[in-house]
Amino acid sequence: MDGIVFENVTKAFDNKVILENTSFNINKGITLFISENGTGKSTMIYCISGSYNVSNGNILVNGYNPVKRHRQALENVSIMPEAPSYFGSGTISEHIELFSKLRDISKYKIFQYLDYFGMPEIKSRSIGSLSMGEAQIIYISCYLAGNYKIYIFDEPNSNLDRENRKKFAEAVSEKYINNGSMFIITSHIDDELSNYADNILTIKNSKIMNYSSRNDYGYIVSIIDKKNIMGKLNDLDYFFYKNFVVIKNATMLKIVNALGEDNIIEIKRISSSMVSFYENGN
């Protein structure tokens, strides 16, 4: 059985409950795990990886318990932690060489991703010379290069600029479409990945909530002044989220015609799972 299953999982540290009696099942697509820092995103990943045993309940990764059957559970899983480690102490090429041997993946595929991110010359540089954004692209290129059923990325977009966040989102989508790989990615609300998400996970009161996507989508609109559009929304299916208006079941042209171009700062298309996420007051 492929995928990740949480069955009534509780995880506590001493008297502090992080996850409480939570269940979900993900076996395909791109899933974003959106939540504030300190609410349990990394704890969930540690539980999936078998680094933490749960207090109660059961976790299955590809049909196996990741603690009791660690090798079988993670045999076809790639997990990029929030703070990965370098291999070697010299150049980026040395790191890639060692990483590819340990993971049994092609170093040339890693170099292809570096080219894709516009950093073909970085492999000749030393590790200590990298900016935080450049280091993040090295990590992402290494962990994307394999051929796995499940990819898990913990905060991969930290330190990336908007252009590289977009490139990462497109690379994830291409991998999913071409290989059928499943992704779980911890992320932020304004992430470019939200356009591609099939599922949104978040934590409410120590429980993981799962918002699944349908085949439609919505738009989140940044507006200049809420007062200027209040009489223009009557024919739209909408709700307000913070300083934005989220609109369902409408085309972009209809939204622009209704609100007026002068009242709009930006319109962004979002998946229906993101619409559900916003609508439930997250």
Secondary structure in CASP SS format (residue, H / E / C, confidence):
PFRMAT SS
TARGET T0000
AUTHOR 0000-0000-0000
METHOD secondary structure of the structure
MODEL  1
M C 1.00
D C 1.00
G C 1.00
I E 1.00
V E 1.00
F E 1.00
E E 1.00
N E 1.00
V E 1.00
T E 1.00
K E 1.00
A E 1.00
F E 1.00
D C 1.00
N C 1.00
K E 1.00
V E 1.00
I E 1.00
L E 1.00
E E 1.00
N E 1.00
T E 1.00
S E 1.00
F E 1.00
N E 1.00
I E 1.00
N C 1.00
K C 1.00
G C 1.00
I E 1.00
T E 1.00
L E 1.00
F E 1.00
I E 1.00
S C 1.00
E C 1.00
N C 1.00
G C 1.00
T C 1.00
G C 1.00
K H 1.00
S H 1.00
T H 1.00
M H 1.00
I H 1.00
Y H 1.00
C H 1.00
I H 1.00
S H 1.00
G C 1.00
S C 1.00
Y C 1.00
N C 1.00
V C 1.00
S C 1.00
N E 1.00
G E 1.00
N E 1.00
I E 1.00
L E 1.00
V E 1.00
N C 1.00
G C 1.00
Y E 1.00
N C 1.00
P C 1.00
V C 1.00
K C 1.00
R C 1.00
H H 1.00
R H 1.00
Q H 1.00
A H 1.00
L C 1.00
E C 1.00
N C 1.00
V E 1.00
S E 1.00
I E 1.00
M E 1.00
P C 1.00
E C 1.00
A C 1.00
P C 1.00
S C 1.00
Y C 1.00
F C 1.00
G C 1.00
S C 1.00
G C 1.00
T E 1.00
I H 1.00
S H 1.00
E H 1.00
H H 1.00
I H 1.00
E H 1.00
L H 1.00
F H 1.00
S H 1.00
K H 1.00
L H 1.00
R H 1.00
D C 1.00
I C 1.00
S C 1.00
K H 1.00
Y H 1.00
K H 1.00
I H 1.00
F H 1.00
Q H 1.00
Y H 1.00
L H 1.00
D H 1.00
Y H 1.00
F C 1.00
G C 1.00
M C 1.00
P H 1.00
E H 1.00
I H 1.00
K H 1.00
S H 1.00
R C 1.00
S E 1.00
I H 1.00
G H 1.00
S H 1.00
L C 1.00
S C 1.00
M H 1.00
G H 1.00
E H 1.00
A H 1.00
Q H 1.00
I H 1.00
I H 1.00
Y H 1.00
I H 1.00
S H 1.00
C H 1.00
Y H 1.00
L H 1.00
A C 1.00
G C 1.00
N C 1.00
Y C 1.00
K C 1.00
I E 1.00
Y E 1.00
I E 1.00
F E 1.00
D C 1.00
E C 1.00
P C 1.00
N C 1.00
S C 1.00
N C 1.00
L C 1.00
D C 1.00
R H 1.00
E H 1.00
N H 1.00
R H 1.00
K H 1.00
K H 1.00
F H 1.00
A H 1.00
E H 1.00
A H 1.00
V H 1.00
S H 1.00
E H 1.00
K H 1.00
Y H 1.00
I H 1.00
N H 1.00
N H 1.00
G C 1.00
S C 1.00
M E 1.00
F E 1.00
I E 1.00
I E 1.00
T E 1.00
S E 1.00
H C 1.00
I C 1.00
D C 1.00
D C 1.00
E H 1.00
L H 1.00
S H 1.00
N H 1.00
Y C 1.00
A C 1.00
D C 1.00
N E 1.00
I E 1.00
L E 1.00
T E 1.00
I E 1.00
K E 1.00
N C 1.00
S C 1.00
K E 1.00
I E 1.00
M E 1.00
N E 1.00
Y E 1.00
S E 1.00
S C 1.00
R C 1.00
N C 1.00
D C 1.00
Y E 1.00
G E 1.00
Y E 1.00
I E 1.00
V E 1.00
S E 1.00
I E 1.00
I C 1.00
D C 1.00
K H 1.00
K H 1.00
N H 1.00
I H 1.00
M H 1.00
G H 1.00
K H 1.00
L C 1.00
N C 1.00
D C 1.00
L C 1.00
D E 1.00
Y E 1.00
F E 1.00
F E 1.00
Y E 1.00
K C 1.00
N C 1.00
F E 1.00
V E 1.00
V E 1.00
I E 1.00
K E 1.00
N C 1.00
A C 1.00
T C 1.00
M H 1.00
L H 1.00
K H 1.00
I H 1.00
V H 1.00
N H 1.00
A H 1.00
L H 1.00
G C 1.00
E H 1.00
D H 1.00
N H 1.00
I E 1.00
I E 1.00
E E 1.00
I E 1.00
K E 1.00
R E 1.00
I E 1.00
S E 1.00
S H 1.00
S H 1.00
M H 1.00
V H 1.00
S H 1.00
F H 1.00
Y H 1.00
E H 1.00
N C 1.00
G C 1.00
N C 1.00
END
